[in-house]
Amino acid sequence: MPYDTGTRLEEHLKFIGLIGMAVFIGAALFLRPKPKPDPLNHLVYGCFASKNAPPIRLEASGMIIEQQNFPIIGFHLERHKTGIALTAERPISADVSASGYRYSIDKRGSGKFLNFYQVVNQETYGVFDETDLHSFQMLANDGQYIAYSKADPAECV
């Protein structure tokens, strides 16, 4: 005849272990630091110029690419693992032409990420600080980056 103490200790320990894991997971989910919200658009309002592409003006009404008959595009700022990005809300692309890059709206696709960057010791890094949103870059269709920097408003006609 088997020996039975009637305590069911093993079942109680399993139950206590499950409760402990649930408490740990709940604490990890609810007590972790809250992520920083996305930066506000007004932080980047102004004119941005490039050496080989039309200037871009960022305003409350949207992203205005200073190219004839180009529509105004909505934009917003997003935090990514690699830094803050300016997100064009339409699929734009840049093709090389004789006079530099020309923009167009793609028929398919999603918006375009234009990553803010800074150069430190000749190395390019993403920007995480909202006060350093002075330069962004866009990957053109030929694989080259088009660099934009904050410019005098007169450069954006």
C-alpha positions as CSV (number, residue, x, y, z in Angstrom):
1,M,0.0,0.0,0.0
2,P,1.5,3.4,-1.1
3,Y,2.2,6.0,1.5
4,D,-0.1,9.1,1.2
5,T,0.4,12.1,3.4
6,G,-2.6,13.9,1.8
7,T,-0.6,17.2,1.4
8,R,-0.2,17.2,-2.4
9,L,2.9,19.3,-2.0
10,E,4.0,19.0,-5.6
11,E,0.7,20.4,-6.9
12,H,0.9,23.3,-4.5
13,L,4.5,24.1,-5.6
14,K,3.5,24.0,-9.3
15,F,0.7,26.4,-8.6
16,I,2.9,28.8,-6.6
17,G,5.5,28.7,-9.5
18,L,2.8,29.6,-12.1
19,I,1.6,32.5,-9.9
20,G,5.2,33.7,-9.5
21,M,5.8,33.6,-13.3
22,A,2.5,35.5,-13.9
23,V,3.5,38.2,-11.4
24,F,7.0,38.5,-13.0
25,I,5.6,38.8,-16.6
26,G,2.9,41.3,-15.4
27,A,5.5,43.4,-13.7
28,A,7.8,43.3,-16.7
29,L,4.9,44.5,-19.0
30,F,3.4,47.2,-16.8
31,L,6.4,48.6,-14.9
32,R,8.8,49.0,-17.9
33,P,9.6,52.5,-18.9
34,K,7.2,54.0,-21.4
35,P,8.7,54.7,-24.9
36,K,9.2,58.3,-25.8
37,P,6.5,59.6,-28.1
38,D,7.2,60.6,-31.7
39,P,8.6,64.1,-32.0
40,L,6.1,66.8,-33.1
41,N,6.2,68.1,-36.7
42,H,6.8,71.7,-35.8
43,L,10.3,70.9,-34.7
44,V,11.4,70.6,-38.3
45,Y,9.5,73.4,-40.0
46,G,11.6,75.3,-42.4
47,C,13.7,75.0,-45.6
48,F,16.0,72.2,-46.3
49,A,18.4,72.4,-49.3
50,S,20.5,69.9,-51.2
51,K,23.3,70.4,-53.7
52,N,21.8,68.2,-56.4
53,A,18.0,68.1,-55.8
54,P,15.1,70.6,-55.4
55,P,14.8,72.2,-52.0
56,I,12.1,70.8,-49.6
57,R,10.0,73.1,-47.3
58,L,8.4,71.5,-44.3
59,E,5.3,73.4,-43.0
60,A,2.0,72.8,-41.1
61,S,0.4,72.1,-44.5
62,G,2.9,69.4,-45.4
63,M,6.1,68.6,-47.3
64,I,6.5,70.9,-50.2
65,I,9.1,69.8,-52.8
66,E,10.1,72.9,-54.7
67,Q,9.7,71.2,-58.1
68,Q,7.1,72.4,-60.7
69,N,3.6,70.9,-60.3
70,F,4.7,68.6,-57.5
71,P,1.8,68.0,-55.0
72,I,2.1,68.8,-51.3
73,I,2.7,65.6,-49.3
74,G,1.7,65.0,-45.7
75,F,4.6,64.1,-43.3
76,H,5.2,63.1,-39.7
77,L,8.2,62.3,-37.6
78,E,8.8,58.8,-36.2
79,R,11.3,57.3,-33.7
80,H,13.1,54.2,-35.1
81,K,15.8,52.0,-33.6
82,T,18.3,53.8,-35.9
83,G,17.1,57.4,-35.0
84,I,14.4,59.8,-35.9
85,A,13.0,59.7,-39.4
86,L,10.9,62.2,-41.5
87,T,8.2,60.1,-43.0
88,A,6.7,61.2,-46.3
89,E,3.1,59.9,-46.4
90,R,3.2,59.2,-50.1
91,P,5.6,57.0,-52.0
92,I,8.1,59.4,-53.5
93,S,11.2,58.5,-55.5
94,A,14.2,60.5,-56.9
95,D,15.6,59.8,-60.3
96,V,18.8,61.2,-61.6
97,S,18.5,63.6,-64.6
98,A,20.9,66.0,-66.4
99,S,20.2,68.8,-64.0
100,G,20.3,66.7,-60.8
101,Y,17.6,64.6,-59.1
102,R,13.9,64.9,-60.0
103,Y,11.1,63.7,-57.7
104,S,8.1,61.7,-58.7
105,I,5.2,60.0,-56.9
106,D,5.3,56.2,-57.3
107,K,2.0,54.5,-58.3
108,R,2.5,51.8,-55.7
109,G,4.2,51.5,-52.4
110,S,4.1,53.2,-49.0
111,G,5.6,56.4,-47.7
112,K,9.3,57.1,-47.7
113,F,11.6,57.3,-44.7
114,L,14.1,60.2,-44.7
115,N,16.5,59.6,-41.9
116,F,17.9,62.5,-39.9
117,Y,21.6,62.1,-39.4
118,Q,24.7,63.8,-38.0
119,V,28.4,63.4,-38.9
120,V,30.8,62.7,-36.1
121,N,34.5,62.0,-36.9
122,Q,33.6,61.5,-40.6
123,E,31.0,58.8,-39.6
124,T,27.3,59.1,-40.2
125,Y,25.0,58.4,-37.3
126,G,21.2,58.6,-36.7
127,V,19.8,61.4,-34.6
128,F,17.9,60.5,-31.4
129,D,17.7,64.0,-29.9
130,E,14.8,66.2,-31.0
131,T,17.0,69.3,-30.9
132,D,19.5,67.9,-33.6
133,L,17.1,67.6,-36.5
134,H,19.2,69.7,-38.9
135,S,20.0,67.2,-41.7
136,F,18.2,64.3,-43.4
137,Q,19.0,62.1,-46.3
138,M,17.0,60.1,-48.9
139,L,18.0,57.1,-50.8
140,A,17.6,57.8,-54.6
141,N,16.8,55.2,-57.2
142,D,20.4,55.1,-58.3
143,G,21.5,54.0,-54.8
144,Q,23.0,57.4,-53.9
145,Y,22.0,59.4,-50.9
146,I,20.6,62.8,-51.4
147,A,21.7,64.9,-48.4
148,Y,19.5,67.8,-47.1
149,S,20.5,70.4,-44.6
150,K,18.6,73.2,-42.9
151,A,18.9,76.3,-45.1
152,D,17.9,79.9,-45.3
153,P,14.2,80.3,-46.1
154,A,15.2,82.2,-49.3
155,E,16.5,79.0,-50.8
156,C,13.0,77.6,-50.8
157,V,11.2,79.8,-53.4
